[in-house]
Amino acid sequence: MLTDERYEKILKLLKKQNVAKLAELVEATGASESTIRRDLSELESRKKLKRIHGGASLLKSKTDEPTMIEKKDRYTEEKAEIGRRAASLIDDGDCIFIDAGTTTEALLPFVEAKQLTVVSNGVNIITESLAAGFHTYGIGGYVKSGTRAFVGKMAAEALVQFRFDKAFLGTNGIDQSFGYSTPDPEEAHVKGLAINQTAEAYVLADASKFKETSFAKFADLQDAFLLTATDSDPFLDEIEYDTNGKVVRLS
């Protein structure tokens, strides 16, 4: 099979099922694992796909924005570990910002700090923070139905009235060149403001966000610490050593 024919088969399989394991691609093309690995590397360099552990996936649309309901049951174990690790960074008496989202929400069950003040633009975060007994502030503004996030002028004007010890943010994309990004410019604006208002900023992200780029940038990799479910993913080394990005390593 010619190289271009393999490329076509690989991309056709990915379009059909979004993610493909290395073994599936070997079977579909009849090529060796080493050949498929080279093919994936080349196609990734052409921005046709994203290599992941054990295979490849399609790149997401830059404006694709899953709803809160769609995200709720994805990567739950990974999000729980991210939440546990993030919560360990919170100290008694901290004033923190928690961004809207399901990954950021995962830190709340693990928080042991006392006398905590929580500010958020997320309806889900506000609800869970109140239930946990924390001093809770919602920034107000227009609520997006899909992500349940407060955005807009009112949200921005409220947010800049606060100062935080720590801010915990979600992201849709992490790219070595473009930095942290999200599909909606209004949400990006709120995230950027939160980073400006805090002493320490942390972006919480599962591995599906690695090497992805969304429409609206909200920070450079040097502006916030990246916190994931593991300290050992090679992508973290790329962030830290190739771009001088900031990475949290807890082990």
Contacts in CASP RR format, 6 or more apart in sequence:
PFRMAT RR
TARGET T0000
AUTHOR 0000-0000-0000
METHOD contacts of the structure
MODEL  1
MLTDERYEKILKLLKKQNVAKLAELVEATGASESTIRRDLSELESRKKLK
RIHGGASLLKSKTDEPTMIEKKDRYTEEKAEIGRRAASLIDDGDCIFIDA
GTTTEALLPFVEAKQLTVVSNGVNIITESLAAGFHTYGIGGYVKSGTRAF
VGKMAAEALVQFRFDKAFLGTNGIDQSFGYSTPDPEEAHVKGLAINQTAE
AYVLADASKFKETSFAKFADLQDAFLLTATDSDPFLDEIEYDTNGKVVRL
S
1 9 0 8 1.000
1 29 0 8 1.000
1 30 0 8 1.000
1 31 0 8 1.000
3 39 0 8 1.000
6 29 0 8 1.000
6 31 0 8 1.000
6 35 0 8 1.000
6 36 0 8 1.000
6 39 0 8 1.000
7 39 0 8 1.000
7 42 0 8 1.000
7 43 0 8 1.000
7 48 0 8 1.000
9 25 0 8 1.000
9 28 0 8 1.000
9 29 0 8 1.000
10 20 0 8 1.000
10 25 0 8 1.000
10 28 0 8 1.000
10 29 0 8 1.000
10 36 0 8 1.000
10 39 0 8 1.000
10 40 0 8 1.000
10 43 0 8 1.000
10 49 0 8 1.000
10 56 0 8 1.000
11 43 0 8 1.000
11 48 0 8 1.000
11 49 0 8 1.000
13 20 0 8 1.000
13 24 0 8 1.000
13 25 0 8 1.000
13 28 0 8 1.000
14 20 0 8 1.000
14 49 0 8 1.000
14 56 0 8 1.000
14 57 0 8 1.000
14 58 0 8 1.000
15 58 0 8 1.000
18 57 0 8 1.000
18 58 0 8 1.000
19 52 0 8 1.000
19 55 0 8 1.000
19 56 0 8 1.000
19 57 0 8 1.000
19 58 0 8 1.000
20 28 0 8 1.000
20 55 0 8 1.000
20 56 0 8 1.000
20 57 0 8 1.000
21 54 0 8 1.000
21 55 0 8 1.000
22 33 0 8 1.000
22 36 0 8 1.000
22 37 0 8 1.000
22 54 0 8 1.000
22 55 0 8 1.000
25 31 0 8 1.000
25 36 0 8 1.000
25 39 0 8 1.000
25 40 0 8 1.000
25 55 0 8 1.000
25 56 0 8 1.000
26 32 0 8 1.000
26 33 0 8 1.000
26 36 0 8 1.000
29 35 0 8 1.000
29 36 0 8 1.000
31 39 0 8 1.000
40 49 0 8 1.000
40 51 0 8 1.000
40 55 0 8 1.000
40 56 0 8 1.000
41 51 0 8 1.000
43 49 0 8 1.000
43 56 0 8 1.000
44 50 0 8 1.000
44 51 0 8 1.000
44 56 0 8 1.000
47 59 0 8 1.000
48 59 0 8 1.000
49 56 0 8 1.000
49 57 0 8 1.000
49 58 0 8 1.000
49 59 0 8 1.000
50 56 0 8 1.000
50 57 0 8 1.000
50 58 0 8 1.000
50 59 0 8 1.000
50 210 0 8 1.000
50 211 0 8 1.000
50 212 0 8 1.000
51 211 0 8 1.000
52 207 0 8 1.000
53 207 0 8 1.000
59 212 0 8 1.000
60 172 0 8 1.000
60 212 0 8 1.000
60 214 0 8 1.000
62 183 0 8 1.000
62 213 0 8 1.000
62 214 0 8 1.000
62 215 0 8 1.000
63 183 0 8 1.000
63 214 0 8 1.000
63 215 0 8 1.000
64 183 0 8 1.000
64 214 0 8 1.000
65 146 0 8 1.000
65 147 0 8 1.000
65 172 0 8 1.000
65 182 0 8 1.000
65 183 0 8 1.000
65 184 0 8 1.000
66 74 0 8 1.000
67 145 0 8 1.000
67 146 0 8 1.000
67 147 0 8 1.000
68 101 0 8 1.000
68 102 0 8 1.000
68 124 0 8 1.000
68 146 0 8 1.000
68 147 0 8 1.000
68 148 0 8 1.000
69 146 0 8 1.000
71 101 0 8 1.000
71 102 0 8 1.000
72 102 0 8 1.000
74 102 0 8 1.000
74 208 0 8 1.000
75 206 0 8 1.000
75 207 0 8 1.000
75 208 0 8 1.000
78 206 0 8 1.000
78 207 0 8 1.000
78 229 0 8 1.000
79 102 0 8 1.000
79 103 0 8 1.000
79 106 0 8 1.000
79 206 0 8 1.000
79 229 0 8 1.000
80 106 0 8 1.000
81 229 0 8 1.000
81 230 0 8 1.000
82 103 0 8 1.000
82 106 0 8 1.000
82 107 0 8 1.000
82 204 0 8 1.000
82 205 0 8 1.000
82 206 0 8 1.000
82 227 0 8 1.000
82 228 0 8 1.000
82 229 0 8 1.000
83 103 0 8 1.000
83 106 0 8 1.000
83 107 0 8 1.000
83 110 0 8 1.000
83 204 0 8 1.000
84 107 0 8 1.000
84 110 0 8 1.000
85 227 0 8 1.000
85 229 0 8 1.000
85 248 0 8 1.000
85 250 0 8 1.000
86 106 0 8 1.000
86 107 0 8 1.000
86 110 0 8 1.000
86 168 0 8 1.000
86 202 0 8 1.000
86 204 0 8 1.000
86 227 0 8 1.000
87 107 0 8 1.000
87 108 0 8 1.000
87 110 0 8 1.000
87 111 0 8 1.000
87 112 0 8 1.000
87 113 0 8 1.000
88 110 0 8 1.000
88 250 0 8 1.000
89 166 0 8 1.000
89 200 0 8 1.000
89 202 0 8 1.000
89 248 0 8 1.000
90 96 0 8 1.000
90 107 0 8 1.000
90 111 0 8 1.000
90 113 0 8 1.000
90 116 0 8 1.000
90 166 0 8 1.000
91 113 0 8 1.000
91 165 0 8 1.000
92 113 0 8 1.000
92 114 0 8 1.000
92 115 0 8 1.000
92 116 0 8 1.000
93 113 0 8 1.000
93 114 0 8 1.000
93 115 0 8 1.000
93 116 0 8 1.000
93 117 0 8 1.000
94 113 0 8 1.000
94 116 0 8 1.000
94 117 0 8 1.000
94 165 0 8 1.000
94 166 0 8 1.000
95 117 0 8 1.000
95 119 0 8 1.000
95 162 0 8 1.000
95 163 0 8 1.000
95 164 0 8 1.000
95 165 0 8 1.000
96 116 0 8 1.000
96 117 0 8 1.000
96 118 0 8 1.000
96 119 0 8 1.000
96 164 0 8 1.000
96 165 0 8 1.000
96 166 0 8 1.000
96 167 0 8 1.000
96 168 0 8 1.000
97 118 0 8 1.000
97 119 0 8 1.000
97 120 0 8 1.000
97 159 0 8 1.000
97 162 0 8 1.000
97 164 0 8 1.000
97 166 0 8 1.000
97 167 0 8 1.000
97 168 0 8 1.000
97 169 0 8 1.000
97 194 0 8 1.000
97 197 0 8 1.000
97 198 0 8 1.000
98 104 0 8 1.000
98 105 0 8 1.000
98 107 0 8 1.000
98 108 0 8 1.000
98 118 0 8 1.000
98 119 0 8 1.000
98 120 0 8 1.000
98 122 0 8 1.000
98 125 0 8 1.000
98 129 0 8 1.000
98 167 0 8 1.000
98 168 0 8 1.000
99 120 0 8 1.000
99 121 0 8 1.000
99 122 0 8 1.000
99 125 0 8 1.000
99 167 0 8 1.000
99 168 0 8 1.000
99 169 0 8 1.000
99 170 0 8 1.000
99 190 0 8 1.000
99 191 0 8 1.000
99 194 0 8 1.000
100 120 0 8 1.000
100 121 0 8 1.000
100 122 0 8 1.000
100 123 0 8 1.000
100 124 0 8 1.000
100 125 0 8 1.000
100 147 0 8 1.000
100 148 0 8 1.000
100 149 0 8 1.000
100 150 0 8 1.000
100 187 0 8 1.000
101 122 0 8 1.000
101 124 0 8 1.000
101 125 0 8 1.000
101 147 0 8 1.000
101 148 0 8 1.000
101 149 0 8 1.000
101 170 0 8 1.000
102 124 0 8 1.000
103 170 0 8 1.000
103 204 0 8 1.000
103 205 0 8 1.000
103 206 0 8 1.000
104 125 0 8 1.000
104 168 0 8 1.000
104 169 0 8 1.000
104 170 0 8 1.000
104 204 0 8 1.000
105 124 0 8 1.000
105 125 0 8 1.000
105 128 0 8 1.000
106 204 0 8 1.000
107 168 0 8 1.000
107 204 0 8 1.000
108 125 0 8 1.000
108 128 0 8 1.000
108 129 0 8 1.000
108 132 0 8 1.000
111 132 0 8 1.000
111 134 0 8 1.000
115 135 0 8 1.000
116 134 0 8 1.000
116 135 0 8 1.000
117 134 0 8 1.000
117 135 0 8 1.000
117 136 0 8 1.000
117 137 0 8 1.000
118 125 0 8 1.000
118 129 0 8 1.000
118 134 0 8 1.000
118 135 0 8 1.000
118 136 0 8 1.000
118 137 0 8 1.000
119 136 0 8 1.000
119 137 0 8 1.000
119 138 0 8 1.000
119 139 0 8 1.000
119 159 0 8 1.000
119 162 0 8 1.000
119 164 0 8 1.000
120 126 0 8 1.000
120 129 0 8 1.000
120 136 0 8 1.000
120 137 0 8 1.000
120 138 0 8 1.000
120 139 0 8 1.000
121 138 0 8 1.000
121 139 0 8 1.000
121 140 0 8 1.000
121 149 0 8 1.000
121 150 0 8 1.000
121 151 0 8 1.000
121 155 0 8 1.000
121 159 0 8 1.000
121 190 0 8 1.000
122 138 0 8 1.000
122 148 0 8 1.000
122 149 0 8 1.000
122 150 0 8 1.000
123 143 0 8 1.000
123 148 0 8 1.000
123 149 0 8 1.000
123 150 0 8 1.000
124 148 0 8 1.000
126 136 0 8 1.000
126 138 0 8 1.000
129 136 0 8 1.000
130 136 0 8 1.000
137 162 0 8 1.000
138 150 0 8 1.000
138 158 0 8 1.000
139 150 0 8 1.000
139 154 0 8 1.000
139 155 0 8 1.000
139 158 0 8 1.000
139 159 0 8 1.000
139 190 0 8 1.000
140 150 0 8 1.000
140 154 0 8 1.000
140 155 0 8 1.000
140 158 0 8 1.000
141 150 0 8 1.000
141 151 0 8 1.000
141 152 0 8 1.000
141 153 0 8 1.000
141 154 0 8 1.000
141 155 0 8 1.000
141 158 0 8 1.000
142 150 0 8 1.000
142 151 0 8 1.000
142 152 0 8 1.000
142 154 0 8 1.000
142 155 0 8 1.000
143 149 0 8 1.000
143 150 0 8 1.000
144 151 0 8 1.000
144 184 0 8 1.000
144 187 0 8 1.000
147 184 0 8 1.000
147 187 0 8 1.000
149 187 0 8 1.000
149 190 0 8 1.000
150 190 0 8 1.000
151 184 0 8 1.000
151 186 0 8 1.000
151 187 0 8 1.000
151 189 0 8 1.000
151 190 0 8 1.000
152 186 0 8 1.000
152 189 0 8 1.000
152 190 0 8 1.000
155 190 0 8 1.000
156 189 0 8 1.000
156 190 0 8 1.000
156 193 0 8 1.000
159 190 0 8 1.000
159 193 0 8 1.000
159 194 0 8 1.000
159 197 0 8 1.000
160 193 0 8 1.000
160 196 0 8 1.000
160 197 0 8 1.000
162 197 0 8 1.000
163 197 0 8 1.000
163 198 0 8 1.000
164 194 0 8 1.000
164 197 0 8 1.000
164 198 0 8 1.000
164 199 0 8 1.000
165 198 0 8 1.000
165 199 0 8 1.000
165 200 0 8 1.000
166 198 0 8 1.000
166 199 0 8 1.000
166 200 0 8 1.000
166 201 0 8 1.000
166 202 0 8 1.000
167 194 0 8 1.000
167 195 0 8 1.000
167 197 0 8 1.000
167 198 0 8 1.000
167 200 0 8 1.000
167 201 0 8 1.000
167 202 0 8 1.000
167 224 0 8 1.000
168 202 0 8 1.000
168 204 0 8 1.000
169 180 0 8 1.000
169 191 0 8 1.000
169 194 0 8 1.000
169 195 0 8 1.000
169 201 0 8 1.000
169 202 0 8 1.000
169 203 0 8 1.000
169 204 0 8 1.000
169 218 0 8 1.000
169 224 0 8 1.000
170 182 0 8 1.000
170 191 0 8 1.000
170 203 0 8 1.000
170 204 0 8 1.000
170 205 0 8 1.000
171 180 0 8 1.000
171 181 0 8 1.000
171 182 0 8 1.000
171 191 0 8 1.000
171 203 0 8 1.000
171 204 0 8 1.000
171 205 0 8 1.000
171 209 0 8 1.000
171 214 0 8 1.000
171 218 0 8 1.000
172 181 0 8 1.000
172 182 0 8 1.000
172 183 0 8 1.000
172 209 0 8 1.000
172 212 0 8 1.000
172 214 0 8 1.000
173 179 0 8 1.000
173 180 0 8 1.000
173 181 0 8 1.000
173 182 0 8 1.000
173 205 0 8 1.000
173 209 0 8 1.000
173 210 0 8 1.000
173 212 0 8 1.000
173 213 0 8 1.000
173 214 0 8 1.000
174 180 0 8 1.000
174 203 0 8 1.000
174 205 0 8 1.000
174 209 0 8 1.000
174 210 0 8 1.000
174 211 0 8 1.000
174 212 0 8 1.000
174 221 0 8 1.000
174 226 0 8 1.000
174 239 0 8 1.000
175 181 0 8 1.000
175 211 0 8 1.000
175 212 0 8 1.000
175 213 0 8 1.000
176 211 0 8 1.000
176 221 0 8 1.000
176 238 0 8 1.000
176 239 0 8 1.000
176 242 0 8 1.000
176 243 0 8 1.000
178 213 0 8 1.000
178 217 0 8 1.000
179 217 0 8 1.000
179 219 0 8 1.000
179 220 0 8 1.000
179 221 0 8 1.000
180 191 0 8 1.000
180 203 0 8 1.000
180 217 0 8 1.000
180 218 0 8 1.000
180 219 0 8 1.000
180 220 0 8 1.000
180 221 0 8 1.000
180 223 0 8 1.000
180 224 0 8 1.000
181 188 0 8 1.000
181 212 0 8 1.000
181 213 0 8 1.000
181 214 0 8 1.000
181 215 0 8 1.000
181 216 0 8 1.000
181 217 0 8 1.000
181 218 0 8 1.000
182 188 0 8 1.000
182 191 0 8 1.000
182 214 0 8 1.000
182 215 0 8 1.000
182 216 0 8 1.000
182 218 0 8 1.000
183 214 0 8 1.000
183 215 0 8 1.000
183 216 0 8 1.000
184 215 0 8 1.000
184 216 0 8 1.000
185 215 0 8 1.000
185 216 0 8 1.000
187 216 0 8 1.000
187 218 0 8 1.000
188 216 0 8 1.000
188 217 0 8 1.000
188 218 0 8 1.000
189 218 0 8 1.000
191 218 0 8 1.000
191 219 0 8 1.000
192 218 0 8 1.000
192 219 0 8 1.000
194 201 0 8 1.000
195 201 0 8 1.000
195 218 0 8 1.000
195 219 0 8 1.000
195 223 0 8 1.000
195 224 0 8 1.000
200 225 0 8 1.000
201 219 0 8 1.000
201 223 0 8 1.000
201 224 0 8 1.000
201 225 0 8 1.000
202 224 0 8 1.000
202 225 0 8 1.000
202 226 0 8 1.000
202 227 0 8 1.000
202 248 0 8 1.000
203 219 0 8 1.000
203 224 0 8 1.000
203 225 0 8 1.000
203 226 0 8 1.000
203 227 0 8 1.000
204 227 0 8 1.000
204 228 0 8 1.000
205 226 0 8 1.000
205 227 0 8 1.000
205 228 0 8 1.000
206 228 0 8 1.000
206 229 0 8 1.000
207 228 0 8 1.000
207 229 0 8 1.000
207 233 0 8 1.000
207 235 0 8 1.000
210 233 0 8 1.000
210 235 0 8 1.000
211 235 0 8 1.000
221 239 0 8 1.000
221 243 0 8 1.000
221 244 0 8 1.000
221 245 0 8 1.000
221 246 0 8 1.000
222 243 0 8 1.000
222 244 0 8 1.000
222 245 0 8 1.000
222 246 0 8 1.000
224 246 0 8 1.000
225 246 0 8 1.000
225 247 0 8 1.000
225 248 0 8 1.000
226 236 0 8 1.000
226 239 0 8 1.000
226 245 0 8 1.000
226 246 0 8 1.000
226 247 0 8 1.000
226 248 0 8 1.000
227 248 0 8 1.000
228 236 0 8 1.000
230 236 0 8 1.000
231 249 0 8 1.000
231 250 0 8 1.000
231 251 0 8 1.000
236 247 0 8 1.000
236 249 0 8 1.000
239 245 0 8 1.000
239 247 0 8 1.000
240 246 0 8 1.000
240 247 0 8 1.000
END
